[in-house]
Amino acid sequence: MAEPESIALTVDEIVVRVSPGTTVAAAALIAGSHTRLSIAGEPRAPLCGMGICFECRVAINGVPHQRSCQILCAPGMRVTTGRELAIR
């Protein structure tokens, strides 16, 4: 079977289309979202890109604390970054 030309997923209620092989961290950045908030409420983004720093944690399909730099996007995936907390 041929791979799809693009994958659609939702990041903070924004539909994003990415190429197969794209990480969730990259999709979050494309959507204009940070990946989480610090304890002080500051937006954080991926730092190391290899799953060591945990700055890229998001909720994927309702499962919290997923390292977005280590997970590839899948069709229909729902990602929540905590952006709604920063908008308040």
Secondary structure, 3 states (H helix, E strand, C coil): CCCCCCEEEEECCEEEEECCCCEHHHHHHHCCCCCEECCCCCEECCCCCCCCCCCCEEEECCEEEEEHHHCECCCCCEEECCHHHHHC
